[in-house]
């Protein structure tokens, strides 16, 4: 289970946003910095930002409502005391077998996520790309890393097109086959294990709105 921080370094430099994306004096949440998350492993990233105990009920109610509204469009899981939801997309919906470039029909799936990421301070987003246990460990790591690159290129294009803000915090993880949902002992199980997960974690604006009583 490895965080592929180099993806952000290389791709961000290509688009000129690596340091430009760093928080400026006009940023409403100066302590909410992408750099502080990039060195974290998956589990600590999943736990931050932490929702204050007094606000958990308000935030959880909101997150559950959003998650329920998405269940007709995608497979949704709710976790972390119901204040984080996960969008699970089968790899077959984004990539051809053994391919690392997004398929022609992948945007139909990914574009559904754009409204969730429109406000860069409402959610921190973790992306985790998984595969089954077919092939060598080196191959599996390469496959998930390159697929992660392709998804991040899609995000960069959305930023270039003005669909997303460059202030959006997205932390990538190429998971290889380290976190299977099911044993890799049947064709159907392996299919379930090949997936891309988008974790939507409450960001500083959501927590602030909950504190003000205006989270709707």
trRosetta pair geometry for C-beta under 8 A, 3 or more apart (Angstrom, degrees):
i j d omega theta_ij theta_ji phi_ij phi_ji
1 41 7.4 68 119 -166 111 105
1 42 5.9 -73 166 -1 124 135
1 173 7.1 1 -173 -176 80 121
1 175 5.6 -4 -121 -136 74 74
1 176 7.4 -124 -80 35 42 99
1 178 4.6 -136 -57 98 81 158
1 179 6.8 65 -92 -36 115 107
2 141 7.3 30 32 -139 130 114
2 173 7.2 163 91 -156 39 77
2 174 6.2 -14 74 68 89 86
2 175 7.9 173 35 -103 57 32
2 176 7.6 55 19 -12 94 111
3 38 7.5 155 150 -174 138 54
3 40 7.5 112 -59 87 162 48
3 41 6.3 -146 -27 -122 119 45
3 42 6.8 -178 -68 -54 96 72
3 45 8.0 126 -96 -27 133 145
3 171 7.3 -34 -145 171 118 97
3 172 7.1 120 -162 90 72 59
3 173 5.3 -53 -106 -103 62 80
4 7 4.6 54 124 -14 105 113
4 145 5.5 148 -102 -128 154 92
4 148 6.0 119 49 96 146 153
4 172 5.5 -50 61 109 94 109
4 173 6.8 144 9 -128 82 26
4 174 4.7 49 -30 1 129 107
5 8 5.9 -51 -168 34 53 108
5 9 6.5 51 140 -20 76 105
5 38 5.1 91 -127 178 115 101
5 39 7.4 24 -88 -83 151 46
5 172 8.0 163 -86 61 33 91
6 9 5.2 -54 -147 37 44 115
6 10 5.9 34 159 -14 76 106
7 10 6.4 -63 -147 41 24 101
7 11 5.8 3 168 1 65 118
7 145 7.4 -160 -67 -165 118 83
7 148 6.1 -73 -98 120 163 112
7 149 5.8 -143 -132 -91 112 74
7 152 5.8 137 161 5 121 166
7 172 5.3 -45 68 68 144 150
8 11 6.4 -62 -127 49 23 97
8 12 5.3 21 174 -18 64 120
8 18 7.5 121 151 -120 79 87
8 34 7.9 -167 -170 158 151 128
8 38 6.5 -109 55 -122 154 125
8 152 7.6 -127 -83 -151 60 150
8 172 6.7 174 -45 19 96 114
9 12 6.4 -56 -134 39 13 106
9 13 6.4 11 161 -17 54 112
9 18 6.6 49 -141 -125 45 131
10 13 6.1 -65 -154 34 24 107
10 14 6.6 28 152 -25 63 104
11 14 5.4 -47 -153 26 37 117
11 15 6.7 11 159 2 67 105
11 149 7.0 175 -63 -145 131 79
11 152 5.5 99 93 126 176 127
11 153 6.8 -125 -138 -77 131 66
11 156 6.3 -132 166 -53 113 145
12 15 6.3 -70 -151 50 32 94
12 16 8.0 -108 162 59 59 11
12 17 5.0 -99 -160 75 83 80
12 18 3.6 113 122 -80 116 74
12 21 6.6 -86 -152 11 124 136
13 16 7.3 37 -169 -77 34 33
13 18 4.9 3 -70 -28 64 135
14 156 7.9 19 83 -163 109 163
15 156 5.2 -156 -49 -160 158 124
15 159 7.5 81 161 83 153 128
15 160 7.0 -114 -146 -66 125 109
16 20 6.2 28 146 6 75 139
17 20 5.0 -85 -136 64 46 105
17 21 4.4 55 164 -40 90 109
17 156 7.8 -172 22 -130 139 97
17 159 7.4 -5 -64 133 165 154
17 166 5.1 -134 -146 -154 134 126
18 21 6.5 -82 -177 24 7 106
19 22 5.1 -22 -165 -3 54 119
20 166 7.1 -16 111 145 98 150
21 34 6.7 4 125 14 113 148
21 166 5.0 -123 -107 156 95 101
21 167 6.8 175 -159 -93 80 41
22 33 7.1 16 -150 -147 75 100
22 34 7.3 -115 -104 39 56 104
22 35 6.9 17 -116 -26 99 117
23 27 4.1 -70 -159 12 92 167
23 29 7.7 -102 -125 88 137 60
23 30 5.4 142 147 -137 143 56
23 32 7.2 126 -81 72 139 64
23 33 5.4 -89 -8 -99 123 87
23 167 7.9 71 -99 -134 69 100
24 27 5.4 129 53 -24 57 96
27 30 5.4 123 86 -85 109 61
27 32 7.7 -147 159 58 123 93
27 167 7.0 164 -121 -131 103 131
28 121 6.8 -31 68 -77 116 164
28 204 8.0 -179 106 103 95 128
28 205 7.7 55 96 -82 134 97
29 32 3.8 19 125 12 119 122
29 121 5.9 137 4 -132 136 126
29 203 8.0 175 38 162 172 98
29 204 4.2 123 -123 77 153 160
29 205 7.3 -109 -40 -50 136 73
30 33 7.7 7 166 -56 46 98
31 204 7.9 130 71 -90 89 148
32 49 7.4 -41 -113 -57 99 131
32 121 6.9 86 102 -128 165 92
32 169 7.1 -113 160 -37 96 145
32 203 6.9 66 -151 -169 146 94
32 204 4.8 -106 -65 -18 143 136
33 36 4.7 90 76 -4 95 104
33 37 7.7 180 97 -2 57 84
34 37 6.0 -69 -162 40 41 104
34 38 6.3 48 149 -40 75 104
34 169 4.9 -168 -93 -123 85 91
34 171 7.7 177 -155 -73 83 86
35 38 5.7 -47 -144 16 35 117
35 39 7.8 23 168 -10 61 98
36 39 7.6 -66 -169 31 28 97
36 40 7.8 28 142 -25 57 113
37 40 5.4 -57 -161 22 50 119
37 45 5.7 82 -164 -120 99 97
37 48 7.0 -163 -104 92 98 120
37 124 7.1 -179 -95 -162 164 138
37 169 6.5 86 28 -179 150 124
37 171 5.1 -99 135 -78 121 137
38 171 6.6 -159 -95 -123 53 100
40 44 4.3 -121 -166 90 115 116
40 45 4.6 146 106 -59 124 83
40 48 7.3 -125 -117 38 174 131
40 171 7.6 -13 63 -160 101 154
41 44 5.6 86 57 21 74 100
41 45 6.9 -138 97 -7 35 98
42 45 5.7 -68 -153 38 27 113
42 46 6.3 30 155 -25 67 106
42 126 7.3 100 -144 -165 78 143
42 128 7.1 57 -130 -95 127 123
42 173 5.4 50 -90 -105 107 160
42 175 7.8 49 -78 -95 152 102
43 46 5.6 -52 -150 29 32 115
43 47 6.8 22 156 -14 63 108
44 47 5.8 -64 -152 39 36 108
44 48 6.4 6 161 0 70 115
45 48 6.4 -77 -143 46 29 93
45 124 7.9 -139 -179 134 87 132
45 126 5.8 118 130 -91 125 129
45 171 5.5 -136 -154 100 145 158
45 201 8.0 -150 152 -22 72 163
46 80 6.7 -164 159 -71 96 133
46 84 7.1 46 -169 -140 84 175
46 126 6.7 -43 -84 -12 70 162
46 199 6.6 -63 -116 167 86 161
46 201 7.0 -168 -151 -86 43 134
47 50 6.4 3 159 -81 78 88
47 80 7.3 -178 -104 -129 56 128
48 124 7.7 -5 110 50 66 163
48 201 7.6 49 91 158 35 149
49 124 6.8 134 2 -8 86 134
49 201 7.1 143 35 141 67 111
49 202 6.6 -89 71 94 100 80
49 203 6.7 95 22 -137 127 34
49 204 6.4 108 -24 -68 170 68
49 207 6.6 -87 116 -29 137 147
51 55 5.6 -122 176 87 94 102
51 56 5.3 119 115 -92 121 69
51 59 5.0 -115 -143 41 147 163
51 83 5.3 -88 0 168 153 166
51 202 5.6 48 -73 63 111 147
51 207 6.1 -158 -120 -105 73 105
51 210 7.7 12 -152 62 108 162
52 55 4.8 68 67 17 89 106
52 56 7.4 -130 95 -39 44 77
52 207 7.2 104 7 -159 91 113
52 211 7.8 56 39 -83 134 104
53 56 5.8 -28 -153 -14 36 118
55 58 5.3 -60 -165 45 66 112
55 59 5.5 59 140 -20 90 109
55 207 6.3 90 117 -149 160 74
55 210 4.4 94 -163 127 117 129
55 211 6.1 -47 -90 -71 136 67
56 59 5.9 -62 -141 44 28 106
56 60 5.8 28 162 -20 67 112
56 81 6.1 -34 -165 135 125 136
56 83 6.3 -94 -149 -55 75 138
57 60 5.9 -57 -141 38 25 110
57 61 6.4 28 159 -22 62 105
58 61 6.0 -54 -151 31 27 111
58 62 6.7 22 153 -15 61 107
58 210 4.3 142 105 -151 128 104
58 213 7.8 -104 -129 -112 151 50
58 215 5.8 109 159 52 109 135
59 62 5.8 -59 -153 37 33 110
59 63 6.1 29 154 -18 69 110
59 83 4.9 33 119 -131 112 115
59 202 5.4 -10 -163 -91 131 157
59 206 6.3 86 -127 147 102 110
59 207 6.9 -5 -86 -97 133 61
59 210 5.1 -32 -62 -85 83 157
59 215 7.1 -44 -92 151 55 172
60 63 5.7 -56 -140 40 31 109
60 64 6.1 32 160 -19 66 107
60 81 6.4 -85 -89 134 128 81
60 82 4.2 61 -152 102 111 103
60 83 4.8 -73 -82 -73 73 79
61 64 6.0 -57 -147 37 25 110
61 65 6.5 27 154 -20 61 106
62 65 5.8 -58 -154 33 31 111
62 66 6.5 27 153 -16 66 105
62 206 7.1 -174 97 -159 149 110
62 210 7.3 -120 -2 -84 141 105
62 215 5.1 -67 -68 150 149 118
62 216 7.7 151 -114 161 111 4
63 66 5.8 -54 -149 37 33 110
63 67 6.2 33 153 -19 66 108
63 78 7.2 128 129 -137 108 107
63 82 6.4 155 82 152 120 68
63 83 5.2 138 7 -143 157 41
63 84 6.9 -36 -168 -54 152 13
63 85 5.8 176 175 -22 99 104
63 200 7.8 173 -141 103 103 108
63 202 6.9 -81 -70 -64 124 102
64 67 5.6 -54 -143 39 32 113
64 68 6.2 35 156 -22 66 105
64 78 6.4 31 -104 -122 76 151
64 82 5.7 -1 -63 180 108 113
64 85 7.9 150 -92 -65 37 122
65 68 5.8 -53 -146 35 28 111
65 69 6.6 30 154 -21 62 106
66 69 5.8 -58 -154 33 32 112
66 70 6.8 22 152 -16 64 110
66 85 6.8 -157 92 17 100 149
66 116 7.6 106 179 -117 128 103
66 200 7.9 -98 114 106 138 151
67 70 5.9 -66 -155 36 33 108
67 71 7.0 52 150 -50 65 92
67 76 4.9 155 -168 165 90 141
67 78 5.4 66 176 -78 175 106
67 85 4.0 -168 -90 -109 117 153
68 71 5.9 -32 -156 -8 38 118
68 76 8.0 -151 -75 87 25 155
70 73 5.4 -72 -167 48 64 107
70 74 5.6 -24 158 43 102 100
70 76 5.3 113 91 -68 108 140
70 85 7.7 130 44 140 138 147
70 87 6.9 -76 151 -98 147 105
71 74 7.4 -91 -124 64 25 55
71 76 5.2 -91 -91 24 73 126
73 112 5.4 179 166 -167 136 147
74 87 5.0 11 131 -152 150 96
74 88 7.0 154 164 54 99 55
74 89 6.7 -47 -144 -79 116 78
74 109 7.8 103 -97 -158 109 88
74 112 6.8 162 -41 109 120 146
75 87 7.3 115 73 -163 59 50
75 88 4.2 -50 90 65 111 103
75 89 7.6 175 38 -74 97 35
76 85 5.7 -7 -170 -177 102 115
76 86 6.9 146 -158 74 51 54
76 87 6.2 -23 -101 -99 72 58
76 88 7.4 -169 -81 14 22 87
77 85 6.8 160 83 -159 45 63
77 86 4.4 -10 59 54 96 108
77 88 6.4 56 -6 -26 105 119
78 82 5.3 20 159 -124 121 66
78 84 7.2 142 -160 83 54 51
78 85 5.1 -29 -101 -103 68 81
78 86 7.7 -160 -74 16 23 78
79 82 7.6 175 85 -77 5 32
79 84 5.2 -37 73 78 79 103
79 85 7.5 141 21 -102 70 31
79 86 6.5 27 7 -16 115 113
80 83 5.6 -75 105 57 98 79
80 84 4.1 47 38 16 124 117
80 201 7.7 20 49 -119 162 89
83 202 5.7 -41 164 -18 105 125
84 199 6.2 3 178 -172 117 94
84 200 6.6 166 -158 79 67 56
84 201 5.2 -9 -113 -101 109 65
84 202 7.3 -106 -80 -11 70 78
85 199 7.9 170 91 -149 34 52
85 200 5.4 -6 62 52 78 107
86 197 5.3 -14 -171 -166 112 106
86 198 6.8 152 -158 76 57 48
86 199 5.2 -21 -102 -99 84 67
86 200 7.4 -171 -84 15 34 75
87 113 6.5 -166 66 -97 168 113
87 197 7.1 150 76 -156 50 51
87 198 4.3 -5 54 55 102 104
87 200 7.3 56 -10 -19 97 108
88 195 5.5 -12 -168 -176 90 135
88 196 7.7 149 -157 77 45 46
88 197 5.5 -14 -102 -103 68 80
89 93 5.4 -111 178 69 92 129
89 94 6.1 70 134 -34 124 119
89 109 5.5 108 -142 166 133 134
89 110 7.9 12 -101 -76 171 66
89 195 6.5 145 75 -164 44 77
89 196 4.7 -20 65 63 100 96
89 197 7.7 -177 23 -79 71 32
89 198 7.5 40 -5 -6 108 100
90 93 4.8 97 69 -5 84 102
90 94 7.8 178 96 3 52 86
90 191 7.2 3 -148 168 121 84
90 192 8.0 -69 -110 -120 100 35
90 194 6.7 50 -165 97 72 83
90 195 5.7 -55 -111 -105 39 78
90 196 8.0 14 98 20 6 77
91 94 6.0 -76 -157 48 42 99
91 95 5.4 -34 173 41 85 108
91 129 7.9 84 -97 -159 107 86
91 130 7.8 -126 -51 75 118 68
91 131 7.2 44 -57 -102 162 69
91 147 7.3 -29 -137 -152 109 158
91 194 4.0 -75 20 152 130 97
91 195 5.9 -111 -31 -80 81 23
91 196 6.3 114 -87 -24 66 88
92 95 7.2 -76 -106 63 23 64
92 97 7.7 5 -109 -68 85 71
92 191 7.1 -9 -21 -154 131 96
92 194 6.9 77 -29 105 81 124
93 105 7.5 -97 -171 111 59 106
93 106 7.1 114 135 -112 63 63
93 109 5.0 98 146 -67 116 157
94 102 5.9 -60 180 -131 83 79
94 103 6.4 158 163 19 29 96
94 106 4.3 66 -142 -122 62 108
94 109 6.1 -98 -76 62 83 143
94 110 7.2 79 -113 -47 109 105
94 147 7.6 92 112 -164 125 111
94 151 7.6 1 -176 -82 146 101
94 196 6.1 11 10 3 155 141
95 99 5.1 -168 -177 77 94 89
95 100 6.9 -1 -138 -109 134 18
95 101 7.3 133 -127 71 89 36
95 102 6.7 -80 -83 -115 71 37
95 103 5.9 167 -116 -27 21 98
95 106 7.2 41 -55 -82 49 127
95 147 6.1 -57 -59 -121 151 116
95 150 7.7 107 -88 75 110 156
96 99 4.0 45 64 11 89 137
96 103 5.4 121 -36 -87 80 114
98 143 7.3 -79 -142 -120 54 123
99 103 7.3 95 86 -69 141 86
100 143 6.6 -145 -86 -146 101 55
100 146 3.6 -17 -157 122 145 120
100 147 5.2 -118 -143 -66 72 63
100 149 7.4 27 165 55 114 106
100 150 6.0 171 154 -30 71 131
101 150 5.6 172 -129 -114 37 139
102 106 3.9 -110 -173 52 100 161
102 107 7.3 81 152 -44 136 70
102 110 7.7 -35 -141 -15 140 143
102 150 5.0 171 -33 161 85 122
102 151 7.3 120 -71 -78 115 55
102 154 6.3 75 -41 -61 158 124
103 106 4.8 128 53 -31 70 97
105 108 5.4 -32 -176 18 70 121
105 109 7.5 63 137 -12 77 97
106 109 5.9 -63 -163 38 46 106
106 110 5.9 26 152 -9 81 114
106 154 7.6 -109 125 -88 122 149
107 110 5.6 -63 -130 49 38 102
107 111 5.2 43 171 -31 75 109
107 154 7.4 -172 -95 -141 80 124
108 111 6.5 -41 -130 28 17 111
108 112 7.8 28 154 -28 46 100
109 112 6.4 -56 -174 14 34 113
110 113 5.9 -54 -171 24 50 112
110 114 7.8 69 139 -41 69 87
110 151 7.4 -172 -112 -138 137 86
110 154 5.8 -19 151 155 163 152
111 114 5.5 -21 -164 -10 53 119
112 115 7.9 -47 176 19 41 97
113 116 5.4 -57 -168 36 61 116
113 117 6.2 37 144 -8 86 112
113 198 6.1 -1 -128 103 146 177
114 117 6.1 -76 -149 47 34 98
114 118 6.7 62 153 -63 69 84
114 158 6.4 -153 -113 -150 110 140
114 163 5.6 -44 -154 163 131 118
114 164 6.7 -118 -144 -62 85 98
115 118 5.6 -19 -152 -24 38 119
116 122 8.0 -135 178 93 58 126
116 123 6.5 -4 159 18 91 151
116 200 6.2 -74 169 -106 131 143
117 120 7.3 30 177 -96 71 55
117 123 6.8 -84 -102 61 62 117
117 125 6.3 -10 -104 -47 114 145
117 164 5.6 -7 119 -121 112 115
117 168 5.7 37 -179 -131 104 142
118 163 7.9 -82 -107 168 78 62
118 164 7.0 -117 -110 -109 40 62
118 165 7.8 79 179 -8 39 96
119 122 4.3 70 88 -14 113 114
119 165 7.8 18 -148 7 23 132
119 205 6.4 -91 148 69 125 160
120 164 7.5 101 -77 -178 96 80
120 165 4.2 -91 -38 71 127 126
120 166 8.0 -21 -89 72 155 27
120 167 4.0 125 108 92 163 91
120 168 4.0 -120 -124 -76 98 58
120 169 7.0 108 179 -4 93 67
120 203 7.7 -161 139 -176 46 172
121 167 7.3 -17 -51 126 82 122
121 203 4.9 -171 174 127 45 134
121 204 5.5 -56 -172 59 102 87
121 205 3.7 93 117 -19 107 117
121 206 7.8 -174 130 -12 71 70
122 202 7.8 -68 169 -146 54 53
122 203 5.2 95 111 41 12 118
122 205 5.1 -56 -79 70 54 118
122 206 5.1 84 -154 -48 63 100
123 200 4.4 -37 -151 -162 143 85
123 201 6.1 119 -163 57 76 45
123 202 6.7 -58 -109 -108 61 21
123 203 5.1 -116 -62 -20 7 107
123 206 7.2 50 -66 -22 57 136
124 169 4.8 -34 -126 90 83 118
124 170 8.0 175 -172 -85 61 33
124 171 7.1 17 170 -1 103 109
124 200 8.0 142 71 -158 44 41
124 201 4.5 -29 63 68 93 108
124 202 7.8 5 17 80 85 25
124 203 5.2 135 -30 -86 71 89
125 168 7.0 4 16 171 120 105
125 169 6.9 156 28 94 72 61
125 170 4.7 -18 76 -111 106 76
125 171 7.3 170 91 23 54 67
125 198 6.1 -23 -161 -166 104 91
125 199 6.8 145 -159 74 48 59
125 200 6.2 -13 -103 -100 75 59
125 201 7.4 -170 -77 21 26 83
126 170 7.8 156 -94 -161 22 56
126 171 5.1 -27 -108 69 71 96
126 172 7.9 158 -161 -91 57 22
126 173 6.6 9 -177 3 99 113
126 197 7.8 -2 106 110 91 94
126 198 7.4 153 79 -159 53 41
126 199 3.9 0 54 50 102 115
126 201 6.8 55 -8 -15 100 118
127 148 6.6 140 117 -138 119 92
127 151 6.1 -176 -177 113 152 143
127 152 7.6 -173 58 -68 158 83
127 170 6.4 22 -11 -177 110 101
127 171 7.4 178 22 83 71 45
127 172 5.0 -19 64 -114 105 68
127 173 6.8 176 89 30 55 69
127 196 7.0 -12 -168 -174 90 96
127 197 7.3 156 -155 83 42 56
127 198 5.9 -12 -102 -103 72 67
127 199 7.7 -149 -66 20 28 78
128 173 4.6 -12 -106 73 75 110
128 175 5.2 40 -174 -32 95 127
128 179 7.5 -19 165 55 136 146
128 196 7.3 161 84 -159 51 49
128 197 4.5 -7 58 58 99 105
128 199 7.0 46 -4 -16 107 109
129 144 4.3 162 108 -162 107 88
129 145 7.8 -179 70 -61 135 21
129 147 5.0 165 -164 92 151 114
129 148 4.7 -135 2 -66 140 89
129 151 7.2 -178 -69 4 123 140
129 172 8.0 3 -4 -168 103 92
129 173 7.3 -178 21 94 67 59
129 174 5.5 -21 59 -120 106 60
129 175 6.2 -180 75 20 47 87
129 196 5.3 -12 -107 -110 71 82
129 197 7.9 -160 -72 24 30 69
130 144 6.7 14 -103 -114 12 130
130 175 4.8 -25 -90 73 72 125
130 176 7.5 -8 -138 83 54 22
130 177 7.1 90 -170 -109 79 39
130 179 6.0 -92 -110 69 126 92
130 180 7.5 149 -179 -93 130 45
130 193 6.1 -112 138 168 120 67
130 194 6.6 -162 103 -129 82 27
130 195 5.1 9 55 56 112 74
130 196 7.4 -168 23 -79 74 35
130 197 7.1 41 -8 -7 112 103
131 134 7.4 -95 153 43 109 86
131 140 5.2 -158 71 -150 132 91
131 143 5.5 49 -59 97 157 130
131 144 5.4 -128 -15 -61 108 102
131 175 8.0 171 12 83 67 82
131 176 6.4 -55 40 -169 99 36
131 177 5.4 -63 82 -72 76 80
131 193 7.1 39 147 126 24 95
131 194 5.4 18 -135 -111 50 80
132 177 5.9 24 156 -116 20 116
132 180 7.2 58 -127 -109 59 111
132 184 5.1 131 -167 -125 97 121
132 189 8.0 110 -121 114 121 73
132 190 3.8 25 -112 -154 156 90
132 191 7.8 -9 -54 -45 132 24
132 193 4.6 102 -90 83 75 125
132 194 5.5 -46 -25 -53 89 91
133 140 7.2 -26 -133 -85 37 149
133 177 4.5 124 -85 180 63 161
133 180 7.4 -36 -38 -66 100 133
133 184 4.4 160 17 70 113 174
133 190 7.6 -104 27 -118 71 102
133 193 7.9 -10 -17 117 73 158
134 140 7.6 139 70 -83 54 102
134 184 7.9 -155 -38 -174 68 135
134 190 6.9 61 -31 -157 109 138
135 139 3.8 -83 151 85 129 142
135 140 5.8 159 84 -51 105 80
135 143 7.6 101 69 -21 151 136
136 139 4.6 100 55 5 78 101
136 140 7.1 -145 95 -5 43 85
137 140 5.7 -55 -147 37 34 110
137 141 6.3 32 156 -17 67 106
137 176 6.8 20 -158 -161 72 143
137 177 7.9 -111 -118 31 67 107
138 141 5.9 -56 -148 38 29 109
138 142 6.3 30 153 -19 64 108
139 142 5.7 -58 -149 38 30 112
139 143 6.1 32 155 -23 66 107
140 143 5.7 -50 -144 33 31 113
140 144 6.5 19 161 -9 64 107
140 176 4.4 77 127 -153 109 88
140 177 5.1 -51 -169 -16 153 99
141 144 6.3 -60 -145 42 28 101
141 145 6.0 28 157 -20 65 113
141 174 6.4 87 -159 131 64 124
141 176 4.9 -23 -80 -85 64 114
142 145 5.8 -61 -144 39 26 111
142 146 6.1 18 163 -13 65 111
143 146 6.3 -63 -147 39 23 103
143 147 6.3 19 157 -15 62 111
144 147 5.7 -54 -142 40 32 111
144 148 6.2 39 154 -24 64 105
144 174 4.0 136 117 -163 102 91
144 175 6.0 -118 -179 47 159 54
144 176 5.4 -133 16 -72 144 39
145 148 5.6 -55 -152 34 29 114
145 149 6.6 36 148 -22 63 101
145 174 4.2 -10 -78 -99 62 166
146 149 5.3 -43 -151 29 38 118
146 150 6.7 41 151 -20 64 99
147 150 5.6 -49 -152 32 37 113
147 151 6.7 35 151 -17 65 102
147 174 7.8 129 56 -119 86 99
147 196 7.3 -132 143 -84 123 116
148 151 5.8 -54 -150 36 34 109
148 152 6.3 31 153 -17 66 106
148 172 5.1 113 -178 -174 124 125
148 173 7.6 -149 -114 79 146 24
148 174 4.9 -106 -13 -76 145 92
149 152 5.8 -61 -149 39 30 108
149 153 6.4 35 152 -23 66 102
150 153 5.6 -48 -150 31 33 114
150 154 6.8 38 149 -20 61 100
151 154 5.5 -48 -158 30 38 116
151 155 6.8 39 145 -18 65 100
151 172 7.9 154 79 -119 113 118
151 196 6.8 158 -79 -151 151 145
152 155 5.3 -46 -151 33 42 115
152 156 6.4 44 150 -20 68 101
152 170 7.4 163 -118 115 89 136
152 172 6.2 -38 -68 -73 125 145
153 156 5.5 -52 -148 36 35 113
153 157 6.4 37 153 -20 65 103
154 157 5.8 -53 -150 35 31 112
154 158 6.5 33 151 -20 63 104
155 158 5.6 -54 -151 35 34 113
155 159 6.6 35 150 -18 65 102
155 164 6.6 -50 -165 58 74 160
155 168 7.7 -128 -173 88 118 138
155 170 6.2 -68 -162 25 165 173
156 159 5.5 -51 -151 35 35 113
156 160 6.3 37 151 -19 66 104
157 160 5.5 -51 -145 37 35 113
157 161 6.2 28 155 -14 66 109
158 161 5.8 -58 -144 43 30 108
158 163 4.2 -78 -169 70 83 117
158 164 4.4 50 124 5 108 113
159 162 7.8 47 179 -67 30 20
159 163 7.3 -85 -66 56 23 72
159 164 4.8 -58 -79 77 65 94
159 165 7.1 -2 -126 128 90 9
159 166 5.3 87 -160 -78 131 71
159 168 7.6 -135 -87 26 112 118
164 168 5.5 -33 173 -14 111 146
165 168 5.4 132 74 -31 79 86
169 203 7.3 146 38 -113 119 121
175 178 5.4 -123 175 44 81 99
175 179 5.3 -49 177 21 137 111
177 180 6.3 11 -179 -58 78 97
177 184 7.2 -2 -167 -55 128 148
177 193 7.1 36 -140 157 83 131
180 183 6.9 91 121 -98 143 19
180 184 5.9 -107 -119 -44 156 92
180 189 7.9 39 180 162 122 99
180 193 4.5 -24 -136 -121 85 126
181 189 8.0 -157 81 -163 85 76
181 192 5.2 -98 69 136 129 108
181 193 5.6 -160 26 -92 85 66
181 195 7.5 41 -19 9 127 141
182 189 4.1 -122 107 -148 125 99
182 192 5.3 47 16 78 123 135
182 193 6.3 -120 46 -55 77 97
183 186 8.0 68 93 8 87 80
183 189 5.9 -16 77 174 56 156
184 189 6.0 -171 -115 114 30 113
184 190 5.2 64 -145 -88 82 85
184 193 6.2 -40 -88 3 91 162
185 189 6.0 26 47 50 60 152
186 189 4.5 93 55 7 84 104
186 190 7.0 -151 89 -6 43 85
187 190 5.9 -57 -150 36 30 110
187 191 6.5 35 151 -22 64 105
188 191 5.5 -52 -152 32 34 116
188 192 6.7 36 151 -20 65 101
189 192 5.6 -52 -153 33 36 112
189 193 6.5 32 151 -19 66 106
190 193 5.6 -56 -149 36 36 113
190 194 6.7 34 154 -20 67 102
191 194 6.0 -56 -151 32 32 107
192 195 7.2 -14 168 -40 42 121
202 206 4.4 -117 -156 84 91 138
202 207 5.9 106 147 -52 118 86
203 206 5.5 100 55 11 62 101
203 207 7.3 -125 107 -1 34 94
204 207 5.7 -59 -147 41 35 111
204 208 6.0 37 155 -22 69 107
205 208 5.5 -54 -145 37 33 113
205 209 6.2 32 156 -18 66 105
206 209 5.9 -54 -147 37 30 109
206 210 6.4 31 153 -19 63 106
206 215 6.5 63 -161 -120 66 125
207 210 5.7 -53 -149 35 31 113
207 211 6.5 34 151 -22 64 104
208 211 5.6 -53 -150 33 33 112
208 212 6.4 23 154 -11 66 108
209 212 5.7 -60 -146 43 33 106
209 214 5.0 -95 -160 79 83 82
209 215 4.0 114 121 -74 107 79
209 216 8.0 -101 167 4 130 62
210 213 7.6 39 -177 -73 31 28
210 215 4.5 2 -77 -20 62 142
212 215 7.8 126 61 -28 82 75
